[in-house]
Amino acid sequence: MVSVLTSIVSWLTGGVLDKLLAVYSKRQDTDALIAVETIKAELETRKLQKELLVAEGGWWVTRLIRPLIVYPFVLHVGAIALDSTFTMGWGIAKLPSPYESLEQTIILSYFLSRPFEKIGRNFMDYLRNK
């Protein structure tokens, strides 16, 4: 029954419908191949990024860059807080306006990003040891 209907539709459309369906099918196949290749490229990029992070994370210089940048700001803010709160007479001045906001941003970004970094490292260690 279905083959009879297919034959009638093919005869009425002169095979145009078959050609349109074939073109549509080829287009879907091409789109699927492009999507697969895009995903493969993304996976390869992530693999290379992971290798780079592992390589840099093991080097003591890259591990110390952030603390070396943040700790002076933390000490400065702490000294200002102690001097302002307990009037120790140190006379530590706050940074000028553009640098003050930079100091706050650096300290905040460090203390917000560091826990996520540790969670990520612990998770990766867990996956490696599993």
Short mmCIF file of the C-alpha atoms (twelve columns), coordinates in Angstrom:
data_MODEL
# 
_entry.id   MODEL 
# 
loop_
_atom_site.group_PDB 
_atom_site.id 
_atom_site.type_symbol 
_atom_site.label_atom_id 
_atom_site.label_alt_id 
_atom_site.label_comp_id 
_atom_site.label_asym_id 
_atom_site.label_seq_id 
_atom_site.Cartn_x 
_atom_site.Cartn_y 
_atom_site.Cartn_z 
_atom_site.pdbx_PDB_model_num 
ATOM 1   C CA . MET A 1   0.000  0.000  0.000   1 
ATOM 2   C CA . VAL A 2   2.776  2.410  0.955   1 
ATOM 3   C CA . SER A 3   4.783  1.555  -2.137  1 
ATOM 4   C CA . VAL A 4   1.720  2.213  -4.309  1 
ATOM 5   C CA . LEU A 5   1.263  5.660  -2.704  1 
ATOM 6   C CA . THR A 6   4.970  6.384  -3.115  1 
ATOM 7   C CA . SER A 7   4.785  5.420  -6.782  1 
ATOM 8   C CA . ILE A 8   1.730  7.617  -7.362  1 
ATOM 9   C CA . VAL A 9   3.318  10.635 -5.616  1 
ATOM 10  C CA . SER A 10  6.556  10.074 -7.537  1 
ATOM 11  C CA . TRP A 11  4.658  9.844  -10.826 1 
ATOM 12  C CA . LEU A 12  2.588  12.989 -10.051 1 
ATOM 13  C CA . THR A 13  5.587  15.113 -9.040  1 
ATOM 14  C CA . GLY A 14  7.800  13.782 -11.802 1 
ATOM 15  C CA . GLY A 15  10.484 12.694 -9.310  1 
ATOM 16  C CA . VAL A 16  10.943 16.252 -8.029  1 
ATOM 17  C CA . LEU A 17  9.919  15.228 -4.548  1 
ATOM 18  C CA . ASP A 18  12.522 12.438 -4.527  1 
ATOM 19  C CA . LYS A 19  15.204 14.901 -5.602  1 
ATOM 20  C CA . LEU A 20  14.178 17.415 -2.914  1 
ATOM 21  C CA . LEU A 21  14.234 14.731 -0.247  1 
ATOM 22  C CA . ALA A 22  17.666 13.555 -1.414  1 
ATOM 23  C CA . VAL A 23  19.039 17.124 -1.249  1 
ATOM 24  C CA . TYR A 24  17.516 17.626 2.198   1 
ATOM 25  C CA . SER A 25  18.998 14.334 3.404   1 
ATOM 26  C CA . LYS A 26  22.463 15.259 2.088   1 
ATOM 27  C CA . ARG A 27  22.225 18.665 3.789   1 
ATOM 28  C CA . GLN A 28  21.358 17.052 7.112   1 
ATOM 29  C CA . ASP A 29  24.292 14.650 6.714   1 
ATOM 30  C CA . THR A 30  26.624 17.561 5.982   1 
ATOM 31  C CA . ASP A 31  25.342 19.522 8.981   1 
ATOM 32  C CA . ALA A 32  25.849 16.493 11.191  1 
ATOM 33  C CA . LEU A 33  29.413 16.007 9.932   1 
ATOM 34  C CA . ILE A 34  30.203 19.670 10.572  1 
ATOM 35  C CA . ALA A 35  28.798 19.393 14.094  1 
ATOM 36  C CA . VAL A 36  30.858 16.266 14.780  1 
ATOM 37  C CA . GLU A 37  34.050 17.917 13.524  1 
ATOM 38  C CA . THR A 38  33.343 21.025 15.604  1 
ATOM 39  C CA . ILE A 39  32.922 18.904 18.729  1 
ATOM 40  C CA . LYS A 40  36.130 16.983 17.966  1 
ATOM 41  C CA . ALA A 41  38.030 20.263 17.569  1 
ATOM 42  C CA . GLU A 42  36.592 21.570 20.851  1 
ATOM 43  C CA . LEU A 43  37.609 18.388 22.672  1 
ATOM 44  C CA . GLU A 44  41.136 18.613 21.281  1 
ATOM 45  C CA . THR A 45  41.350 22.272 22.352  1 
ATOM 46  C CA . ARG A 46  40.225 21.411 25.873  1 
ATOM 47  C CA . LYS A 47  42.715 18.543 26.035  1 
ATOM 48  C CA . LEU A 48  45.556 20.890 25.080  1 
ATOM 49  C CA . GLN A 49  44.361 23.509 27.587  1 
ATOM 50  C CA . LYS A 50  44.318 20.875 30.320  1 
ATOM 51  C CA . GLU A 51  47.855 19.777 29.449  1 
ATOM 52  C CA . LEU A 52  49.007 23.396 29.579  1 
ATOM 53  C CA . LEU A 53  47.357 23.986 32.946  1 
ATOM 54  C CA . VAL A 54  48.883 20.825 34.372  1 
ATOM 55  C CA . ALA A 55  52.307 21.783 33.048  1 
ATOM 56  C CA . GLU A 56  52.098 25.333 34.408  1 
ATOM 57  C CA . GLY A 57  50.517 24.271 37.688  1 
ATOM 58  C CA . GLY A 58  53.512 22.123 38.499  1 
ATOM 59  C CA . TRP A 59  55.963 24.993 38.080  1 
ATOM 60  C CA . TRP A 60  56.632 26.905 41.302  1 
ATOM 61  C CA . VAL A 61  56.792 30.294 39.522  1 
ATOM 62  C CA . THR A 62  53.246 30.108 38.186  1 
ATOM 63  C CA . ARG A 63  51.925 28.882 41.531  1 
ATOM 64  C CA . LEU A 64  53.475 31.852 43.346  1 
ATOM 65  C CA . ILE A 65  52.533 34.678 40.969  1 
ATOM 66  C CA . ARG A 66  49.079 35.301 42.389  1 
ATOM 67  C CA . PRO A 67  50.070 35.149 46.055  1 
ATOM 68  C CA . LEU A 68  53.023 37.456 45.397  1 
ATOM 69  C CA . ILE A 69  50.678 39.981 43.803  1 
ATOM 70  C CA . VAL A 70  47.897 39.690 46.383  1 
ATOM 71  C CA . TYR A 71  49.787 39.470 49.700  1 
ATOM 72  C CA . PRO A 72  51.214 43.022 49.607  1 
ATOM 73  C CA . PHE A 73  47.697 44.373 49.065  1 
ATOM 74  C CA . VAL A 74  46.352 42.230 51.893  1 
ATOM 75  C CA . LEU A 75  49.115 43.435 54.206  1 
ATOM 76  C CA . HIS A 76  48.429 47.042 53.216  1 
ATOM 77  C CA . VAL A 77  44.698 46.754 53.878  1 
ATOM 78  C CA . GLY A 78  45.372 44.930 57.149  1 
ATOM 79  C CA . ALA A 79  47.824 47.598 58.279  1 
ATOM 80  C CA . ILE A 80  45.329 50.344 57.442  1 
ATOM 81  C CA . ALA A 81  42.599 48.504 59.369  1 
ATOM 82  C CA . LEU A 82  44.835 48.003 62.418  1 
ATOM 83  C CA . ASP A 83  46.118 51.584 62.353  1 
ATOM 84  C CA . SER A 84  42.621 53.025 61.931  1 
ATOM 85  C CA . THR A 85  40.974 50.775 64.504  1 
ATOM 86  C CA . PHE A 86  43.533 50.842 67.294  1 
ATOM 87  C CA . THR A 87  45.260 54.177 66.470  1 
ATOM 88  C CA . MET A 88  48.738 52.694 66.513  1 
ATOM 89  C CA . GLY A 89  50.270 55.840 65.062  1 
ATOM 90  C CA . TRP A 90  51.747 54.125 62.023  1 
ATOM 91  C CA . GLY A 91  50.352 56.769 59.673  1 
ATOM 92  C CA . ILE A 92  49.709 54.365 56.794  1 
ATOM 93  C CA . ALA A 93  47.929 56.204 54.020  1 
ATOM 94  C CA . LYS A 94  45.366 54.590 51.782  1 
ATOM 95  C CA . LEU A 95  46.129 54.348 48.103  1 
ATOM 96  C CA . PRO A 96  44.976 57.126 45.737  1 
ATOM 97  C CA . SER A 97  41.566 56.737 44.119  1 
ATOM 98  C CA . PRO A 98  42.304 54.691 40.981  1 
ATOM 99  C CA . TYR A 99  44.657 52.330 42.845  1 
ATOM 100 C CA . GLU A 100 42.307 51.828 45.775  1 
ATOM 101 C CA . SER A 101 39.650 50.240 43.584  1 
ATOM 102 C CA . LEU A 102 42.347 48.165 41.884  1 
ATOM 103 C CA . GLU A 103 43.512 46.951 45.287  1 
ATOM 104 C CA . GLN A 104 39.980 45.934 46.229  1 
ATOM 105 C CA . THR A 105 39.450 44.165 42.912  1 
ATOM 106 C CA . ILE A 106 42.684 42.186 43.197  1 
ATOM 107 C CA . ILE A 107 41.999 41.068 46.742  1 
ATOM 108 C CA . LEU A 108 38.391 40.156 45.965  1 
ATOM 109 C CA . SER A 109 39.276 38.237 42.798  1 
ATOM 110 C CA . TYR A 110 41.950 36.240 44.599  1 
ATOM 111 C CA . PHE A 111 39.738 35.194 47.471  1 
ATOM 112 C CA . LEU A 112 36.849 34.400 45.137  1 
ATOM 113 C CA . SER A 113 38.871 32.398 42.619  1 
ATOM 114 C CA . ARG A 114 41.169 30.508 44.992  1 
ATOM 115 C CA . PRO A 115 38.477 28.247 46.540  1 
ATOM 116 C CA . PHE A 116 37.189 27.283 43.084  1 
ATOM 117 C CA . GLU A 117 40.733 26.485 41.996  1 
ATOM 118 C CA . LYS A 118 41.230 24.227 45.011  1 
ATOM 119 C CA . ILE A 119 37.901 22.499 44.383  1 
ATOM 120 C CA . GLY A 120 38.892 21.932 40.768  1 
ATOM 121 C CA . ARG A 121 42.286 20.525 41.729  1 
ATOM 122 C CA . ASN A 122 40.758 18.197 44.314  1 
ATOM 123 C CA . PHE A 123 38.194 17.019 41.784  1 
ATOM 124 C CA . MET A 124 40.904 16.356 39.175  1 
ATOM 125 C CA . ASP A 125 42.981 14.464 41.762  1 
ATOM 126 C CA . TYR A 126 39.909 12.413 42.626  1 
ATOM 127 C CA . LEU A 127 39.339 11.566 38.954  1 
ATOM 128 C CA . ARG A 128 42.984 10.623 38.429  1 
ATOM 129 C CA . ASN A 129 43.039 8.325  41.462  1 
ATOM 130 C CA . LYS A 130 39.691 6.735  40.680  1 
# 
